[in-house]
Amino acid sequence: MKLFEKPLSTEQLFKGRVITLRKDMVELENGNVTSREVIEHPGGVAVAAIDDGGKLLMVRQFRYPFAQALLEIPAGKLEYGEDAFACGKRELEEETGYVAETYCSLGQLLPTPAYDNEIIHLYFAKDLSKTKQHLDADEFLYVEKIPFEKAVEMVLNNEIRDAKTQIAILKTKLFRERNVL
């Protein structure tokens, strides 16, 4: 089994402040040539933080592509070359006004590997202390504390639709059941 595509050329179609869109010409393993559209993204980090009362810190914010406010765990975009763990710690405090004493990696996910090179790094956090939110000038969100088991049910009932949030919640549940966290 080969499963490869050989890049032949690349053309940048768009460069924005968050993404770049390019069109690549590739040779398939059977010798045919076709195009691939790729969104380049620096990646992101998301943190499932649970307080001493067993509540998951979540943020509700408006998501323009879906024209609605969604409930998600705190998250943010990596700067190119930025350390994912440092970004996760920063985003947790910026968005929720909390810092954590204990962190554990929940791994990485590829949200849309067919056309996007984004990697999202997931973390679990506990032993929280209240500080102060530091929202960006264009960032508007509300912090909500949801009992963890209720958040799990919300995922199963499709009330939490964001993929990174669903995965982080379900991995946290499984790791806690296995006494890994």
PASEBA-1860 file (N, C-alpha, C; in nm, 3 decimals):
! residues 181
1> MKLFEKPL> 0.086/-0.118/0.000/0.000/0.000/0.000/0.090/0.124/0.000 ~ 0.066/0.213/-0.095/0.149/0.332/-0.108/0.086/0.454/-0.040 ~ -0.033/0.491/-0.080/-0.106/0.606/-0.024/-0.020/0.731/-0.013 ~ 0.007/0.792/-0.127/0.084/0.916/-0.128/0.036/1.004/-0.243 ~ 0.071/1.131/-0.234/0.048/1.226/-0.341/0.173/1.313/-0.350 ~ 0.229/1.324/-0.468/0.353/1.399/-0.488/0.320/1.543/-0.527 ~ 0.362/1.640/-0.444/0.338/1.781/-0.479/0.418/1.821/-0.603 ~ 0.351/1.891/-0.695/0.416/1.938/-0.818/0.433/2.089/-0.819
9> STEQLFKG> 0.332/2.161/-0.771/0.339/2.308/-0.768/0.242/2.361/-0.663 ~ 0.267/2.485/-0.622/0.182/2.552/-0.523/0.154/2.694/-0.568 ~ 0.029/2.736/-0.552/-0.010/2.874/-0.582/-0.087/2.930/-0.463 ~ -0.040/3.040/-0.406/-0.111/3.104/-0.296/-0.228/3.183/-0.354 ~ -0.349/3.155/-0.305/-0.469/3.221/-0.354/-0.513/3.335/-0.264 ~ -0.486/3.322/-0.133/-0.531/3.422/-0.037/-0.445/3.414/0.087 ~ -0.411/3.530/0.144/-0.340/3.534/0.271/-0.412/3.633/0.362 ~ -0.468/3.581/0.470/-0.537/3.664/0.567/-0.462/3.667/0.698
17> RVITLRKD> -0.524/3.724/0.801/-0.456/3.731/0.931/-0.466/3.599/1.009 ~ -0.558/3.512/0.972/-0.573/3.384/1.040/-0.536/3.267/0.950 ~ -0.575/3.272/0.825/-0.552/3.159/0.734/-0.486/3.204/0.605 ~ -0.426/3.107/0.538/-0.377/3.123/0.401/-0.440/3.010/0.320 ~ -0.485/3.042/0.199/-0.542/2.942/0.110/-0.448/2.923/-0.008 ~ -0.415/2.797/-0.035/-0.329/2.768/-0.148/-0.391/2.657/-0.232 ~ -0.349/2.655/-0.360/-0.391/2.549/-0.451/-0.264/2.477/-0.495 ~ -0.260/2.347/-0.468/-0.146/2.264/-0.506/-0.186/2.172/-0.620
25> MVELENGN> -0.094/2.150/-0.711/-0.110/2.045/-0.812/-0.030/1.926/-0.762 ~ -0.091/1.807/-0.765/-0.026/1.687/-0.713/-0.038/1.572/-0.813 ~ 0.061/1.485/-0.808/0.057/1.362/-0.886/0.012/1.249/-0.794 ~ -0.093/1.179/-0.834/-0.144/1.068/-0.755/-0.060/0.944/-0.778 ~ -0.076/0.844/-0.696/0.006/0.724/-0.708/-0.017/0.648/-0.839 ~ -0.131/0.675/-0.907/-0.155/0.611/-1.036/-0.102/0.695/-1.153 ~ -0.035/0.807/-1.122/0.023/0.893/-1.225/-0.065/1.007/-1.270 ~ -0.193/1.006/-1.234/-0.282/1.116/-1.269/-0.245/1.241/-1.191
33> VTSREVIE> -0.277/1.357/-1.248/-0.250/1.485/-1.183/-0.384/1.550/-1.149 ~ -0.392/1.606/-1.030/-0.513/1.675/-0.986/-0.474/1.790/-0.894 ~ -0.572/1.868/-0.852/-0.544/1.982/-0.763/-0.596/1.954/-0.622 ~ -0.532/2.020/-0.527/-0.574/2.014/-0.387/-0.579/2.157/-0.334 ~ -0.689/2.194/-0.272/-0.700/2.324/-0.206/-0.671/2.302/-0.059 ~ -0.580/2.382/-0.004/-0.535/2.363/0.134/-0.546/2.494/0.210 ~ -0.607/2.488/0.326/-0.608/2.601/0.418/-0.494/2.581/0.515 ~ -0.404/2.679/0.520/-0.295/2.676/0.616/-0.338/2.754/0.740
41> HPGGVAVA> -0.319/2.694/0.856/-0.360/2.754/0.983/-0.251/2.724/1.085 ~ -0.216/2.821/1.171/-0.106/2.797/1.267/-0.139/2.697/1.377 ~ -0.265/2.658/1.390/-0.304/2.564/1.493/-0.367/2.634/1.612 ~ -0.413/2.555/1.705/-0.480/2.611/1.821/-0.463/2.523/1.943 ~ -0.515/2.574/2.053/-0.509/2.506/2.182/-0.644/2.522/2.248 ~ -0.688/2.419/2.320/-0.812/2.423/2.396/-0.789/2.357/2.531 ~ -0.853/2.411/2.635/-0.828/2.365/2.772/-0.960/2.329/2.840 ~ -0.971/2.203/2.884/-1.083/2.158/2.964/-1.042/2.175/3.111
49> AIDDGGKL> -1.088/2.283/3.173/-1.050/2.316/3.310/-1.167/2.289/3.404 ~ -1.141/2.212/3.510/-1.245/2.177/3.606/-1.206/2.233/3.742 ~ -1.301/2.306/3.803/-1.274/2.366/3.933/-1.292/2.264/4.045 ~ -1.263/2.306/4.169/-1.271/2.216/4.284/-1.412/2.165/4.311 ~ -1.512/2.237/4.259/-1.651/2.194/4.275/-1.698/2.101/4.164 ~ -1.607/2.061/4.075/-1.643/1.968/3.968/-1.711/2.033/3.849 ~ -1.695/2.165/3.837/-1.757/2.236/3.726/-1.654/2.268/3.618 ~ -1.697/2.248/3.494/-1.613/2.274/3.378/-1.628/2.421/3.339
57> LMVRQFRY> -1.513/2.490/3.322/-1.517/2.629/3.278/-1.541/2.631/3.127 ~ -1.646/2.699/3.086/-1.679/2.708/2.945/-1.701/2.854/2.908 ~ -1.693/2.882/2.780/-1.718/3.017/2.732/-1.826/3.012/2.624 ~ -1.913/3.109/2.627/-2.016/3.122/2.524/-1.977/3.244/2.442 ~ -1.961/3.222/2.311/-1.923/3.334/2.225/-1.987/3.319/2.088 ~ -2.006/3.431/2.023/-2.068/3.433/1.891/-1.969/3.380/1.789 ~ -2.017/3.289/1.704/-1.935/3.233/1.597/-1.999/3.273/1.464 ~ -1.933/3.365/1.397/-1.987/3.427/1.277/-2.029/3.328/1.168
65> PFAQALLE> -1.948/3.227/1.133/-1.990/3.138/1.024/-2.124/3.068/1.049 ~ -2.160/3.051/1.176/-2.286/2.983/1.210/-2.392/3.080/1.260 ~ -2.356/3.209/1.269/-2.449/3.315/1.309/-2.519/3.285/1.441 ~ -2.442/3.232/1.537/-2.498/3.203/1.669/-2.388/3.194/1.773 ~ -2.429/3.204/1.897/-2.336/3.187/2.008/-2.324/3.038/2.039 ~ -2.201/2.992/2.055/-2.175/2.852/2.085/-2.108/2.840/2.221 ~ -2.130/2.727/2.287/-2.067/2.697/2.415/-1.945/2.609/2.387 ~ -1.829/2.656/2.433/-1.702/2.589/2.405/-1.613/2.594/2.529
73> IPAGKLEY> -1.509/2.511/2.529/-1.407/2.526/2.632/-1.315/2.640/2.587 ~ -1.242/2.702/2.681/-1.151/2.810/2.643/-1.049/2.761/2.541 ~ -1.024/2.845/2.440/-0.934/2.804/2.332/-0.877/2.927/2.263 ~ -0.773/2.905/2.187/-0.716/3.015/2.112/-0.623/2.967/2.003 ~ -0.590/3.060/1.916/-0.502/3.034/1.802/-0.357/3.048/1.844 ~ -0.277/2.954/1.797/-0.133/2.963/1.817/-0.075/3.068/1.724 ~ 0.027/3.136/1.770/0.109/3.217/1.680/0.210/3.122/1.619 ~ 0.253/3.148/1.495/0.350/3.058/1.432/0.473/3.047/1.521
81> GEDAFACG> 0.512/2.922/1.552/0.629/2.896/1.634/0.603/2.899/1.784 ~ 0.483/2.934/1.827/0.452/2.944/1.970/0.436/2.805/2.032 ~ 0.479/2.791/2.155/0.464/2.668/2.231/0.316/2.648/2.267 ~ 0.263/2.529/2.237/0.120/2.502/2.258/0.082/2.510/2.406 ~ 0.164/2.455/2.494/0.132/2.457/2.636/0.125/2.601/2.689 ~ 0.222/2.683/2.652/0.222/2.824/2.694/0.097/2.895/2.642 ~ 0.058/2.865/2.519/-0.062/2.925/2.461/-0.186/2.882/2.539 ~ -0.193/2.755/2.575/-0.309/2.706/2.650/-0.322/2.773/2.785
89> KRELEEET> -0.211/2.789/2.855/-0.214/2.857/2.985/-0.260/3.002/2.968 ~ -0.207/3.068/2.866/-0.245/3.208/2.839/-0.393/3.220/2.807 ~ -0.442/3.134/2.717/-0.582/3.143/2.676/-0.678/3.113/2.790 ~ -0.642/3.017/2.877/-0.728/2.988/2.991/-0.747/3.113/3.077 ~ -0.637/3.181/3.107/-0.648/3.301/3.191/-0.715/3.416/3.116 ~ -0.676/3.438/2.991/-0.735/3.549/2.915/-0.886/3.536/2.905 ~ -0.934/3.416/2.873/-1.077/3.398/2.847/-1.161/3.377/2.972 ~ -1.106/3.311/3.074/-1.187/3.278/3.191/-1.150/3.354/3.317
97> GYVAETYC> -1.029/3.407/3.323/-0.983/3.472/3.446/-0.939/3.371/3.550 ~ -0.895/3.253/3.506/-0.845/3.150/3.597/-0.709/3.101/3.549 ~ -0.626/3.061/3.644/-0.501/2.991/3.614/-0.510/2.855/3.682 ~ -0.432/2.759/3.632/-0.433/2.624/3.687/-0.296/2.588/3.739 ~ -0.296/2.510/3.845/-0.171/2.458/3.902/-0.129/2.329/3.830 ~ -0.228/2.252/3.785/-0.200/2.121/3.726/-0.258/2.113/3.585 ~ -0.174/2.069/3.492/-0.215/2.048/3.353/-0.177/1.907/3.309 ~ -0.253/1.855/3.215/-0.222/1.726/3.155/-0.263/1.731/3.008
105> SLGQLLPT> -0.179/1.681/2.920/-0.212/1.679/2.779/-0.321/1.576/2.751 ~ -0.418/1.616/2.670/-0.522/1.524/2.621/-0.493/1.484/2.477 ~ -0.378/1.525/2.425/-0.341/1.490/2.288/-0.372/1.600/2.189 ~ -0.374/1.562/2.064/-0.399/1.656/1.955/-0.512/1.602/1.869 ~ -0.575/1.693/1.794/-0.675/1.651/1.698/-0.656/1.728/1.569 ~ -0.699/1.665/1.460/-0.695/1.724/1.327/-0.841/1.752/1.290 ~ -0.888/1.877/1.305/-1.032/1.901/1.288/-1.087/1.876/1.149 ~ -1.012/1.908/1.045/-1.060/1.888/0.908/-0.943/1.852/0.817
113> PAYDNEII> -0.888/1.731/0.828/-0.766/1.696/0.756/-0.779/1.685/0.604 ~ -0.899/1.687/0.551/-0.915/1.677/0.406/-0.868/1.803/0.334 ~ -0.874/1.919/0.402/-0.839/2.044/0.334/-0.774/2.148/0.424 ~ -0.742/2.113/0.548/-0.691/2.210/0.644/-0.577/2.145/0.722 ~ -0.465/2.217/0.740/-0.352/2.159/0.814/-0.351/2.197/0.962 ~ -0.461/2.249/1.013/-0.470/2.288/1.154/-0.455/2.167/1.247 ~ -0.380/2.187/1.353/-0.369/2.090/1.463/-0.414/2.162/1.588 ~ -0.505/2.101/1.664/-0.550/2.158/1.792/-0.494/2.072/1.904
121> HLYFAKDL> -0.424/2.136/1.996/-0.366/2.070/2.113/-0.465/2.083/2.227 ~ -0.497/1.970/2.291/-0.596/1.968/2.399/-0.527/1.945/2.533 ~ -0.574/2.018/2.635/-0.521/2.002/2.770/-0.635/1.991/2.870 ~ -0.608/1.922/2.978/-0.695/1.918/3.096/-0.625/2.002/3.202 ~ -0.702/2.077/3.280/-0.645/2.160/3.386/-0.731/2.150/3.511 ~ -0.663/2.154/3.627/-0.733/2.153/3.756/-0.651/2.233/3.857 ~ -0.699/2.236/3.982/-0.636/2.317/4.087/-0.632/2.463/4.042 ~ -0.753/2.516/4.018/-0.768/2.650/3.962/-0.765/2.759/4.068
129> SKTKQHLD> -0.715/2.875/4.027/-0.717/2.996/4.110/-0.772/3.110/4.026 ~ -0.855/3.191/4.089/-0.917/3.305/4.020/-0.816/3.418/4.004 ~ -0.807/3.473/3.884/-0.726/3.592/3.858/-0.818/3.694/3.792 ~ -0.789/3.732/3.669/-0.870/3.830/3.598/-0.867/3.799/3.449 ~ -0.983/3.816/3.384/-0.990/3.800/3.239/-0.907/3.907/3.170 ~ -0.852/3.871/3.054/-0.777/3.966/2.971/-0.821/3.945/2.827 ~ -0.945/3.981/2.796/-0.998/3.958/2.661/-0.931/4.051/2.560 ~ -0.916/4.000/2.437/-0.867/4.083/2.328/-0.973/4.188/2.297
137> ADEFLYVE> -0.932/4.296/2.229/-1.022/4.406/2.198/-1.142/4.362/2.115 ~ -1.125/4.257/2.033/-1.234/4.210/1.946/-1.297/4.080/1.998 ~ -1.278/4.052/2.126/-1.326/3.927/2.185/-1.436/3.956/2.287 ~ -1.550/3.894/2.267/-1.664/3.911/2.356/-1.717/3.773/2.390 ~ -1.714/3.738/2.519/-1.761/3.607/2.560/-1.805/3.610/2.704 ~ -1.883/3.510/2.740/-1.930/3.494/2.877/-1.880/3.361/2.930 ~ -1.831/3.363/3.054/-1.784/3.241/3.119/-1.903/3.173/3.185 ~ -1.914/3.043/3.166/-2.018/2.963/3.230/-1.952/2.844/3.296
145> KIPFEKAV> -1.995/2.811/3.415/-1.947/2.692/3.485/-2.057/2.587/3.479 ~ -2.023/2.476/3.415/-2.119/2.369/3.392/-2.073/2.246/3.471 ~ -2.160/2.185/3.554/-2.119/2.060/3.619/-2.067/1.962/3.514 ~ -1.953/1.900/3.542/-1.886/1.819/3.440/-1.977/1.712/3.382 ~ -2.048/1.638/3.465/-2.134/1.531/3.413/-2.247/1.587/3.327 ~ -2.294/1.707/3.359/-2.394/1.772/3.274/-2.333/1.806/3.139 ~ -2.207/1.852/3.136/-2.140/1.882/3.009/-2.128/1.757/2.923 ~ -2.100/1.643/2.986/-2.093/1.516/2.912/-2.229/1.488/2.848
153> EMVLNNEI> -2.336/1.503/2.925/-2.471/1.480/2.872/-2.504/1.579/2.759 ~ -2.458/1.704/2.774/-2.481/1.804/2.670/-2.412/1.764/2.539 ~ -2.294/1.705/2.550/-2.226/1.654/2.429/-2.310/1.543/2.367 ~ -2.352/1.448/2.448/-2.429/1.335/2.396/-2.564/1.376/2.338 ~ -2.620/1.485/2.390/-2.749/1.536/2.341/-2.733/1.638/2.229 ~ -2.610/1.657/2.180/-2.579/1.751/2.073/-2.608/1.897/2.110 ~ -2.605/1.927/2.238/-2.621/2.066/2.283/-2.487/2.139/2.278 ~ -2.378/2.067/2.282/-2.243/2.122/2.262/-2.197/2.065/2.128
161> RDAKTQIA> -2.186/2.151/2.028/-2.160/2.105/1.891/-2.016/2.125/1.847 ~ -1.940/2.205/1.918/-1.801/2.232/1.881/-1.717/2.106/1.898 ~ -1.645/2.067/1.792/-1.571/1.940/1.791/-1.462/1.934/1.897 ~ -1.381/2.038/1.909/-1.271/2.034/2.007/-1.326/2.022/2.149 ~ -1.437/2.086/2.173/-1.499/2.079/2.305/-1.555/1.940/2.331 ~ -1.624/1.884/2.234/-1.677/1.748/2.249/-1.565/1.649/2.279 ~ -1.459/1.654/2.199/-1.349/1.558/2.216/-1.282/1.575/2.350 ~ -1.255/1.700/2.390/-1.188/1.724/2.518/-1.274/1.675/2.635
169> ILKTKLFR> -1.403/1.699/2.629/-1.492/1.655/2.737/-1.495/1.502/2.744 ~ -1.512/1.437/2.631/-1.522/1.291/2.632/-1.389/1.225/2.670 ~ -1.276/1.280/2.624/-1.146/1.225/2.663/-1.123/1.246/2.812 ~ -1.162/1.363/2.863/-1.148/1.390/3.007/-1.230/1.288/3.086 ~ -1.353/1.263/3.043/-1.436/1.166/3.114/-1.370/1.029/3.116 ~ -1.324/0.982/3.001/-1.261/0.850/2.993/-1.132/0.843/3.074 ~ -1.049/0.944/3.064/-0.923/0.944/3.141/-0.951/0.949/3.290 ~ -1.053/1.023/3.332/-1.086/1.027/3.475/-1.139/0.892/3.521
177> ERNVL> -1.219/0.825/3.439/-1.270/0.692/3.475/-1.157/0.591/3.487 ~ -1.051/0.611/3.411/-0.934/0.522/3.414/-0.829/0.569/3.514 ~ -0.862/0.671/3.592/-0.772/0.728/3.693/-0.641/0.778/3.634 ~ -0.646/0.826/3.511/-0.528/0.885/3.449/-0.516/1.032/3.486 ~ -0.628/1.099/3.506/-0.628/1.241/3.544/-0.657/1.256/3.692
END
